[in-house]
Amino acid sequence: MRFESPIIGLALSGGAARGMAHVGVLKALAENGIQIDCVAGTSAGSLVGGAFASGMPLDEIEDFGRKLRWRDIGRVTMSRLGVQSNQRLEQYLRARLPVSKFEDLPIPFAAVATELKTGTAVVLRDRGDVPLAIRASCAIPGWYVPVIDEEGRQLVDGGLVAVVPSSVTRSLGADIVIAVDVNAAGATFIGPASSVIGVLLQSMLVVQKTASHYQLEMSDLVIRPQVGHIRWDEMGRADELMVAGYEAGLESIAGIRALIDEWVKAQPKWYQLRRRKKLLPKRVLSLPSS
């Protein structure tokens, strides 16, 4: 075994403006002593997760969320591949993140994007530029121009392939994966479909929910902030979103502690004995396979 306590990882979903609810969840976990050891994010989840993994204090992330506007993310561009370029987001992050290289992050982090040509997931982690990775994960197809990485791939929003990146969080080494799904409450602001646009939007939500099922099954616990009444473009409601995330995070604490207790109890007897004798350090340890 590697740890005295489990490695806890967060999988933060996409959700545009709703992603600010992730900040409230992080605050609730921190206040209750739940240590996060790694994090993966898709789209808006990569934005919040990347800021957290870079070592940015939570109060600064809150302030960041309150001030961020769409004009900080994109600008109109002359391209057949999108209405805007989101290069501004990369510049915005580069000026604010304490760390901008994956190699230097204090907490392991992964951002999920989609390769436009093949439709496959691209997990950006371990090495390279964090602001560029987050920008790629947030490149809404059709609106923002695809982001070209150093391998020449056209990358767009990771929500197309893994809107809740639980499996990616597991691949970072997490023993317990906590998913935060800011889309779980749907879109209650719409009401019953009464137009072609309404039918299309509700259909997209059904497809997204179905596509998320596998990833949610890969998690050990899902936190579902109740933000269905808030549109995905309403960045001005960041405070309300963070409060909803905080409340959902508080409701999850008992469940997370139960998962930690179950994990500890499931360890072999020899491991428990060594732990009692204080022969195991609190963090990484390599033991014989015998």
C-alpha positions in Angstrom: 0.0 0.0 0.0 1.1 3.6 -0.7 -0.7 5.8 1.8 -1.8 5.9 5.4 -4.9 7.8 4.2 -6.4 7.5 0.7 -5.5 9.7 -2.2 -8.6 11.8 -2.8 -9.2 13.2 -6.3 -11.8 15.6 -7.7 -13.4 15.4 -11.1 -14.9 18.8 -11.9 -17.5 18.9 -14.7 -17.9 21.3 -17.5 -20.8 23.8 -17.3 -19.6 27.3 -18.5 -20.7 29.9 -15.9 -22.1 27.2 -13.7 -18.5 26.0 -13.1 -18.2 28.7 -10.4 -20.2 26.3 -8.2 -17.0 24.2 -8.1 -15.4 27.0 -6.0 -18.0 26.7 -3.3 -17.5 22.9 -3.2 -13.8 23.4 -2.7 -14.4 25.9 0.1 -16.7 23.4 1.9 -14.2 20.6 1.6 -11.3 22.7 2.8 -13.2 24.0 5.8 -14.0 20.5 6.9 -10.5 19.2 6.6 -11.0 17.1 3.4 -7.6 17.2 1.6 -7.6 17.0 -2.2 -4.6 15.3 -3.6 -5.3 15.5 -7.3 -7.9 17.1 -9.7 -9.1 16.7 -13.2 -11.4 19.2 -15.0 -13.3 19.6 -18.2 -14.0 23.0 -19.6 -15.1 25.3 -16.7 -14.0 22.5 -14.4 -10.5 22.7 -15.8 -10.5 26.5 -15.2 -11.4 26.1 -11.5 -9.3 22.9 -11.1 -6.3 24.4 -12.7 -6.4 27.5 -10.5 -6.7 25.3 -7.4 -3.9 22.9 -8.5 -1.6 25.8 -9.2 -1.7 26.8 -5.5 -4.0 29.8 -5.9 -5.7 30.5 -2.5 -9.4 29.8 -2.4 -10.3 33.4 -1.6 -8.4 34.5 -4.7 -10.2 31.9 -6.8 -13.5 33.3 -5.4 -12.5 36.8 -6.4 -11.3 35.4 -9.8 -14.8 33.9 -10.3 -16.6 37.1 -9.4 -14.6 39.2 -11.8 -14.3 36.9 -14.8 -16.5 38.0 -17.8 -17.0 36.6 -21.3 -14.9 39.5 -22.6 -12.0 38.2 -20.6 -12.3 34.9 -22.5 -12.8 35.6 -26.2 -12.7 38.2 -28.9 -14.1 38.3 -32.4 -11.8 36.8 -35.0 -11.8 36.5 -38.8 -11.9 32.7 -39.1 -14.0 30.1 -40.8 -13.5 27.8 -37.8 -15.2 29.9 -35.1 -16.8 33.2 -34.2 -14.2 34.1 -31.6 -10.7 33.2 -30.4 -10.4 32.4 -26.7 -6.7 33.3 -26.6 -7.6 36.0 -24.1 -8.4 33.3 -21.6 -4.9 31.9 -22.0 -3.4 35.4 -21.4 -5.8 36.1 -18.5 -4.7 32.9 -16.8 -1.0 33.3 -17.5 -1.1 36.7 -15.7 -2.8 35.2 -12.6 -1.9 31.6 -12.0 1.0 31.1 -9.5 2.3 28.3 -11.6 1.9 27.9 -15.4 3.7 24.5 -16.1 2.3 21.1 -15.3 5.7 20.0 -14.0 5.7 22.7 -11.3 2.1 22.2 -10.0 1.9 21.5 -6.3 -1.2 19.3 -6.9 -1.4 16.9 -9.9 -3.9 18.2 -12.5 -5.3 17.1 -15.8 -7.4 19.1 -18.3 -9.6 17.2 -20.8 -10.0 18.4 -24.4 -11.3 16.8 -27.6 -9.3 16.2 -30.8 -11.6 17.6 -33.4 -10.4 15.4 -36.3 -10.8 12.0 -34.5 -13.4 12.9 -31.8 -11.2 11.3 -29.1 -10.3 12.6 -25.7 -7.0 14.3 -25.2 -5.8 14.4 -21.6 -3.4 17.3 -21.0 -1.2 16.6 -17.9 2.3 16.0 -16.5 4.2 18.4 -18.8 3.5 21.5 -20.8 1.6 24.7 -20.5 -1.3 24.9 -18.1 -3.0 28.0 -19.5 -3.0 26.6 -23.0 -4.4 23.3 -21.7 -7.3 25.1 -19.9 -7.9 27.2 -23.0 -8.2 24.1 -25.2 -10.5 22.4 -22.7 -12.8 25.5 -22.8 -12.9 26.0 -26.6 -16.6 25.6 -27.3 -16.8 24.2 -30.8 -18.4 26.4 -33.4 -18.0 29.5 -31.2 -14.3 29.5 -30.3 -11.7 28.6 -32.9 -10.0 25.3 -32.1 -6.7 25.5 -30.2 -3.7 24.0 -31.9 -1.3 22.2 -29.6 2.4 21.5 -30.1 1.6 18.3 -32.0 -0.6 20.1 -34.5 -3.9 18.7 -33.2 -7.0 20.8 -33.3 -8.4 20.8 -29.8 -11.9 21.8 -28.6 -14.0 21.6 -25.5 -13.6 18.4 -23.5 -17.3 18.3 -22.7 -17.8 16.5 -26.0 -16.0 13.4 -24.7 -15.9 13.5 -20.9 -18.1 16.3 -19.3 -17.4 14.7 -15.9 -13.7 13.4 -16.0 -13.9 10.8 -13.3 -11.8 8.2 -15.1 -9.1 10.8 -15.7 -9.1 11.6 -12.0 -8.7 7.9 -11.3 -5.7 7.7 -13.7 -4.0 10.4 -11.6 -3.8 7.9 -8.8 -6.9 8.7 -6.8 -8.2 6.0 -4.4 -11.4 7.9 -3.9 -12.9 10.0 -6.7 -15.3 12.7 -5.9 -17.2 14.0 -8.9 -18.9 17.4 -9.0 -21.6 17.6 -11.6 -22.9 21.2 -12.1 -25.3 20.0 -14.8 -27.1 17.3 -12.7 -30.1 19.6 -12.0 -30.7 20.1 -15.7 -32.2 23.4 -16.9 -35.2 24.2 -14.9 -35.1 27.8 -16.2 -36.4 26.4 -19.6 -39.6 24.8 -18.5 -41.5 22.5 -20.9 -40.3 22.7 -24.5 -42.5 24.9 -26.5 -40.3 25.6 -29.6 -37.8 24.0 -31.9 -35.0 25.6 -29.9 -36.4 24.3 -26.7 -36.7 20.8 -28.1 -33.1 20.9 -29.3 -31.8 22.1 -26.0 -33.7 19.5 -23.9 -32.5 16.8 -26.4 -28.9 18.0 -25.9 -29.3 17.7 -22.1 -30.6 14.2 -22.4 -27.7 13.2 -24.6 -25.2 14.8 -22.1 -26.8 13.1 -19.2 -26.6 9.7 -21.0 -23.0 10.3 -22.0 -22.1 11.3 -18.4 -23.5 8.1 -16.9 -20.3 6.0 -17.3 -18.1 8.7 -15.9 -20.3 9.2 -12.9 -20.3 5.4 -12.3 -16.5 5.7 -12.2 -16.7 8.0 -9.2 -17.2 7.0 -5.5 -19.4 10.0 -4.7 -21.1 12.7 -6.8 -21.8 16.2 -5.5 -24.7 17.8 -7.4 -25.0 21.6 -6.8 -28.6 22.7 -7.3 -28.0 25.3 -10.1 -30.6 24.2 -12.7 -32.3 27.6 -12.5 -29.1 29.4 -13.7 -28.2 29.6 -17.4 -24.8 28.5 -18.5 -24.0 32.1 -19.7 -24.9 33.9 -16.5 -21.4 34.8 -15.2 -22.8 37.6 -13.2 -24.4 35.1 -10.8 -21.0 33.8 -9.6 -21.8 34.4 -5.9 -25.1 32.5 -6.1 -23.4 29.7 -7.9 -20.6 29.5 -5.3 -23.2 29.4 -2.4 -25.0 26.5 -4.1 -21.7 24.7 -4.5 -20.8 25.3 -0.9 -24.1 24.0 0.3 -23.8 20.8 -1.8 -20.2 20.4 -0.6 -21.3 20.6 3.1 -24.0 17.9 2.4 -21.3 15.6 1.1 -18.9 15.7 4.0 -20.5 12.8 6.0 -20.4 10.7 2.8 -16.8 11.5 2.1 -15.7 10.7 5.7 -17.5 7.4 5.5 -15.6 6.6 2.3 -12.3 7.4 3.9 -13.2 5.2 6.9 -14.2 2.3 4.6 -10.9 2.7 2.7 -8.8 2.6 5.9 -10.7 -0.4 7.3 -10.2 -2.3 4.0 -6.4 -2.2 4.3 -4.6 -5.5 5.2 -3.9 -6.3 8.8 -0.2 -6.1 8.4 -0.7 -2.6 7.1 -2.9 -1.6 10.0 -0.3 -3.0 12.5 2.5 -1.1 10.9 0.4 2.1 11.0 -0.2 1.6 14.7 3.5 1.2 15.3 4.1 4.4 13.3 6.3 2.6 10.9 4.4 4.2 8.0 4.8 7.8 7.1 1.7 9.9 6.3 2.5 10.2 2.6 4.2 8.2 -0.2 5.8 5.0 0.8 7.0 2.1 -1.3 6.6 -1.3 0.3 7.7 -4.8 -0.8 5.1 -6.6 -3.0 5.2 -9.7 -0.7 
